[in-house]
Amino acid sequence: MHGMADDPHRFQLKHRRAIVAGYGPVGRLIAEELEKAGLQVSIIETNLDTIQRQLGLNRPCFFGDVRDPDVLHKVHIEQADALILAIPDEEIALEACKIAHALNPDLFIAARTNFFSRGLLARQLGADAVVVEEVVTAEAMRKTVMDALSFG
């Protein structure tokens, strides 16, 4: 369930626009990759220092709560192809899935959750792909332990 996407290749990029909510390490990495792929990326963030830095770099960056329809309209959710919920607060991400899906049912939504059960709920609320931190951590921990120990 690391990626929980049914078919990540089924989404067509009509507008080449994406929204990234949360511009910490996760959001920054995703936004940079989307930009390299030629998408216009708008950022929703609540950290004012981050917003000022990104605006200084000419990146569209908006202050606000990703659950607020007014904020989502400011970043033109109706013309976006994807919403990446990179915020660490899974309760906010879950609510945002539902609201964003209602505003743009064709939108690809990727969410980050802490636990498997919340990942399933995110899918029910409109997320197309979910990265579950406990699953990713389990995979990384297994690999680290097995690579470090020798059985011979």
C-alpha positions as CSV (number, residue, x, y, z in Angstrom):
1,M,0.0,0.0,0.0
2,H,3.1,2.2,-0.2
3,G,1.5,3.8,-3.3
4,M,-2.1,2.8,-3.1
5,A,-2.8,4.1,-6.7
6,D,-5.1,1.9,-8.8
7,D,-3.4,3.0,-12.1
8,P,-1.1,6.1,-11.8
9,H,-0.9,6.3,-15.6
10,R,-4.6,6.8,-16.2
11,F,-4.6,10.5,-15.3
12,Q,-4.3,12.8,-18.3
13,L,-2.6,16.2,-17.9
14,K,-5.0,18.6,-19.5
15,H,-3.8,21.8,-17.9
16,R,-0.2,20.9,-16.8
17,R,-1.0,22.5,-13.4
18,A,-0.5,21.1,-9.9
19,I,-1.1,22.3,-6.4
20,V,1.2,21.2,-3.6
21,A,-0.1,21.7,-0.1
22,G,2.7,21.8,2.4
23,Y,6.2,23.0,1.4
24,G,8.3,21.1,3.9
25,P,10.8,18.4,2.7
26,V,8.2,16.2,1.2
27,G,6.3,19.0,-0.7
28,R,9.5,20.7,-1.8
29,L,10.8,17.5,-3.4
30,I,7.5,16.8,-5.2
31,A,7.1,20.4,-6.4
32,E,10.6,20.4,-7.8
33,E,10.0,17.1,-9.7
34,L,6.7,18.4,-11.1
35,E,8.3,21.6,-12.2
36,K,11.1,19.7,-13.9
37,A,8.4,17.7,-15.7
38,G,7.0,21.0,-17.1
39,L,4.0,21.5,-14.8
40,Q,3.1,24.9,-13.3
41,V,3.1,24.4,-9.5
42,S,1.2,26.5,-7.0
43,I,2.0,26.1,-3.3
44,I,-0.3,26.3,-0.4
45,E,1.6,26.9,2.9
46,T,1.0,28.2,6.4
47,N,4.6,29.1,7.2
48,L,5.0,32.8,6.4
49,D,8.8,32.6,6.2
50,T,8.5,29.8,3.6
51,I,5.9,31.8,1.6
52,Q,8.2,34.9,1.5
53,R,11.2,32.8,0.4
54,Q,9.2,31.1,-2.4
55,L,7.6,34.4,-3.6
56,G,11.1,35.8,-3.7
57,L,12.0,32.9,-6.1
58,N,8.9,33.8,-8.2
59,R,7.0,30.7,-7.2
60,P,3.3,31.0,-6.9
61,C,2.8,30.5,-3.1
62,F,-0.4,31.2,-1.2
63,F,-1.0,31.4,2.6
64,G,-4.0,29.4,3.8
65,D,-5.7,26.2,4.8
66,V,-5.9,23.6,2.1
67,R,-9.4,22.7,3.4
68,D,-10.7,26.2,2.7
69,P,-12.6,26.4,-0.7
70,D,-11.6,30.0,-1.1
71,V,-7.9,29.1,-0.9
72,L,-8.5,26.3,-3.3
73,H,-10.2,28.6,-5.7
74,K,-7.3,31.1,-5.4
75,V,-4.9,28.4,-6.7
76,H,-7.4,27.6,-9.5
77,I,-8.3,24.1,-8.4
78,E,-10.8,23.9,-11.2
79,Q,-8.0,24.0,-13.8
80,A,-5.5,21.8,-11.8
81,D,-4.6,18.3,-12.8
82,A,-3.3,17.3,-9.4
83,L,-3.4,18.1,-5.7
84,I,-0.5,16.8,-3.6
85,L,-1.3,16.8,0.1
86,A,2.2,16.8,1.5
87,I,1.2,18.1,4.9
88,P,2.1,15.9,7.9
89,D,-1.3,16.4,9.6
90,E,-3.4,13.5,8.3
91,E,-6.7,14.9,9.7
92,I,-6.3,18.0,7.6
93,A,-5.3,15.9,4.6
94,L,-8.4,13.7,5.0
95,E,-10.7,16.7,5.1
96,A,-8.9,18.3,2.2
97,C,-9.4,15.1,0.1
98,K,-13.1,15.3,0.5
99,I,-13.3,19.1,-0.2
100,A,-11.0,19.1,-3.2
101,H,-12.7,16.1,-4.7
102,A,-16.0,17.8,-4.5
103,L,-14.6,21.0,-6.2
104,N,-12.9,19.1,-9.0
105,P,-13.9,15.4,-9.3
106,D,-11.4,14.9,-12.2
107,L,-8.5,16.0,-10.0
108,F,-5.7,13.5,-9.2
109,I,-5.2,13.7,-5.4
110,A,-2.2,12.2,-3.7
111,A,-2.2,12.2,0.1
112,R,0.2,11.3,2.9
113,T,-1.0,9.5,6.0
114,N,0.6,8.1,9.1
115,F,-1.3,4.9,9.3
116,F,-2.7,2.2,7.0
117,S,-6.3,2.6,8.2
118,R,-6.2,6.4,7.6
119,G,-4.8,5.7,4.1
120,L,-7.9,3.6,3.3
121,L,-10.1,6.4,4.6
122,A,-8.2,8.9,2.4
123,R,-9.0,6.7,-0.6
124,Q,-12.7,6.7,0.4
125,L,-12.7,10.5,0.7
126,G,-11.3,11.0,-2.8
127,A,-7.5,10.4,-2.8
128,D,-6.3,8.5,-5.8
129,A,-2.9,7.7,-4.3
130,V,-1.8,7.5,-0.7
131,V,1.7,7.1,0.8
132,V,1.4,5.6,4.2
133,E,4.3,6.5,6.5
134,E,4.1,3.4,8.6
135,V,4.3,1.2,5.5
136,V,7.2,3.1,4.0
137,T,9.0,3.1,7.4
138,A,8.5,-0.7,7.7
139,E,9.9,-1.3,4.3
140,A,13.0,0.9,5.0
141,M,13.5,-0.6,8.4
142,R,13.3,-4.2,7.0
143,K,15.9,-3.3,4.3
144,T,18.2,-1.6,6.8
145,V,18.1,-4.5,9.2
146,M,18.5,-7.2,6.6
147,D,21.3,-5.3,4.9
148,A,23.2,-4.8,8.2
149,L,23.0,-8.3,9.5
150,S,24.8,-11.2,7.9
151,F,23.3,-14.7,8.1
152,G,26.2,-17.0,7.3
